[in-house]
Amino acid sequence: MPTLDPFPDFPKTRAPLPPEYAAIYLQHYRNSREGNSQVLGLAQRMERWMHKKVAGDARQTPKATLELGAGNLNQLPYEPRSGPYDIVEPFRELFESSPNLERVRNVYHDISEVPANARYQRITSVAVLEHVENLPELVARSGLLLDEGGSFRAGIPSEGTILWRLGWQLTTALDFRARYGLDYKVLMQYEHVNTAAEIEEVLRYFFGVTHRRVFGLMRSLSFYQSFSCSQPRLDRCLSYVRRPSDR
C-alpha cells in the first residue's frame, strides 16, 4: 500500500512573469539587496533582525556552515570569520562580484550537488524558504546534511499575515511603483509561493525540535519570523528524498 504524501501541494509551480517584470527582475533584486533608495534602505534595516537571529549561534564556537540561497552574500557580514562556509546559490551573477566571496569555500548550484557525506553544524537561510517550490525536499536534504547536534536556522517574512502585507505595501511597493510604474503585488505573488504557516509546518515535520521567534507582537501580527531547528527526523528526511520524482 503506497505511503500517503505528507505534502501533496508540493512541489508548487510558478506561472511565467509578464515580460515587463522579467525585464527588470534582476535589477530590482540587486536594488533591494543593496538598499538603493531611502525606502529600500528602511526595508533592509528591518531585515537585519533576521540576519542577526540566524547568526546568533555562530559566535560560540567555529562551525561548518551551509547557507541556502545565499544571493549576494549579504548574510556574511553578520557571520564571524570562523569555520568553513559553503553556499547554495543558482544565480552566479548575484555573488560573483561580492567582496565577501573570498570567505566562501564551496559554491553549489543546488543542494542536491552537496556531497552526501558532507556534514554541517549549521545550515542557514535568510528570506529564502518562502521562494522554494519544492520546500519539503530542500528541508529534508538539509536534515540529512546536518552533523549530530547541528541546527537548521532560518529567517523568513511573515508571509500570509496582515502586518507583513502592510509592511511591503508601504515600503517596497511604493519604491517599485515609482521606479518602474508597475504593481509590486504581481512580483510578490510570483516570488512568495509559500506562507509562513506552510514553512513552519514543513520544519516541524522534519525536525524533532523547532523554536520560533517573531519580530512583532505575535505570529499573526509580525513582520518576520526566525526558526532554530534541531534533531532532524532522519527516517522522514530519507524517505522524502527517496520518493518518486513525480511527487
N, C-alpha and C positions, 0 to 999 in steps of 0.2 A: 504494500500500500504506500503510495507516494507521500512524502512529508509535506505538510502544509507550508506554504511560503509565509514567513512571518511579516514580510513587507511586499505585499502584492502590488503596491503602487509604484514600486521602483523596478528598473530604472525609469526616471522621468525623461521626457523629451522636450526640446525647445523648437518652436517654430522659428524660421529664419528672421533675423532683424530686417525691418524695412531698409531699403538702400540708403536713405538719408541718415539713418542711425549707424549703419555699418560703416559708412564713410568716415565718421568721426569717433568711432568706438575706442580705438587705441589711444587717440589723443586725449579723450575725456578721461580714460583710466589714468594716464600719466598726470593730468592736471589734478585729479582728485587725490592721488597718492602723494603728490608734491605740495598740495595746498596752494595752488597757483591763483588764489584770489582771497579776499577777506572772508567770504562766505565759506569757501572750501577749507581755508585755514582754520576756521572755527570748528567745522566738522572733524578735521584732522586732530585738533586738540582734544575733542571729546573722545575720539578713538584711542587716545593714549591710555585710557582706562583698561581697554582690552589688552594692549601691548604689555602693560605693566603686570596685569594679572597673569598672563601667560608666562612671563619671565620670572614670576615671583619665587619659583623654587630653584632657579638656576644658580643663585649666588651661594648656595650652601656648600656644594662640592662639585668638582668638574664632572660633567655628564655628557655622554654622547647624545646628540640631538638630531632629529629629522624633522624639518619643517615642511608642511604640506602647503602647496600653493603659495610659495614664497614671494611671488610678484617681483617688485623692485627692491626686495631685501630690506624693507622698512622695519622689520622686527629686529634686525641685528643690532641697531644702536641700543636696544633695551637689554641685550644679552651680554653677559660677561665674556671676556676673551679666555674661555677655558673649555676644554673638551672639544672633540671633533664636531663639526656642524655640516650636515648634509641637507640638501633641499630637493623637493619635487616641484617642478615648475615647467609646464609645457611651452610657455612663450618666452623664448630666449631673449627676444628684443626688450623685455621688461627689465632684465637684470644685467645684461652684458656690459652696460656702461656704468654700473653702480660701483662706487668706491668700496663698498662692503664685500664685493665679490672675492677679494683676496682672503677673506675669512672662511670661505666655503670649501669644504673638502671634495665632495662629490655632488654632481648635478644629475638628477633623473627627470626624464620627461613624464613618467608615470610611475605610480607606486609599485606597479607590477614589475618594474625594472629593478627594484631594490633586491639584491641577493637574498634568497630565502634564509640564509644562515646569518644575515646581519642582525645585530641587536642594538637597541637604543634604550637609554634610560628615560629619555623624553621624546615624545612625538607631539608636535605642536601645530597649531594653525590659528590665524587671526583673520576674521571676516572671510572665511573660505567655505565652510561647510554648507552655508545657505545656497551656494552656487553649484554643488556637486550633484549631477544627475543620478549617479548610482552610489548614493551615500552609504548604504549598508555595506557594500563591498569595500569601500575605502576604509571604513571604520574596522571591519573585520580583518582586513590585511594589516592595519595598524596594530591591532591586538596581537597578531602573530609575530610582529617585529619587535614588540616590547620585551626588554630584559626583565628578569624577575625583580619585582619591586618597582618597576618603571611606571610612568604615568603618561596619559594622553591628556593634553591641555589645550583647550580651545576657547577662543573668544568669538562671539557671534553677535550680530544685531538682533534685537528682539522682533524679528520679522513676524507679522501677524498680530501685532499689538497696536493699539491706538497711539501710544506715545511715540513709538518708533515711526509710525506713518506721519504723524505731525512733525516729527523732527526733520525728516528728509524733505517734506513738502515746504518747510520754512527755511531751509538752507540750500542743499544741493539742487533741488528742483528749480529754485529761483535763479541760481547761477547758470544752470543748464539752459533755461529759457532765454536768459539774457545773452548767452554766448551763441546759441545755435537756433533759437526760435522754435524749439521742439519741446514736446511734452515728456518730462522725465519719467512719468509713470510707465510709458512704453518700455523704457530701458530697464526699469526696476522689475517689471513683470517678466522680462526676458532673463534677467540676471538671477533673481532670487526665486529659485524653484522650490526651496524648502523653507518651511516656517520654523521658528524656534522650538515650537512644541514637537514637531516631527524630528528635529535633530536630537532633542533630549530623549525621545522615545528610542531612537536608534542607539544612542550612547548607553542608555540603561539596559538595553537588551544584550549588548556585547560586553559590558563591564559589570563586575560584581559590586564595585563601589563607585558612586558618582556623586560629586558635590557640585552644587550650583551656587553662584553668587550673581547679584544683579546690580546694575548701575541704574537706580531708580527706587521707587517705593516698594515694589513687589514685582513678581514675574510678569503680571499682566499690565503693569504700569512702569515699564523700564525702557531705556534706550538700548542697553547692551546686557549680555549675559556672559559669564565665564564658567567653564566646566573643568574640573580636575577629576579624571577617571583612572582607576587602577583595578588590579585583579581581573584581567581580561578572561572571559569565559572561553577558553581555548577550543572547547568542543564546538561551541556555536560559531566561533570565528572560522575554524577549519571547515566545518560543514557548509557554511555560506560561501566561502571562497571556492569550494569544490562543486557547487551547484551547477547545473547546466547553464550554458551561456545565454539561453533564451529566456532567463527569468525576467 
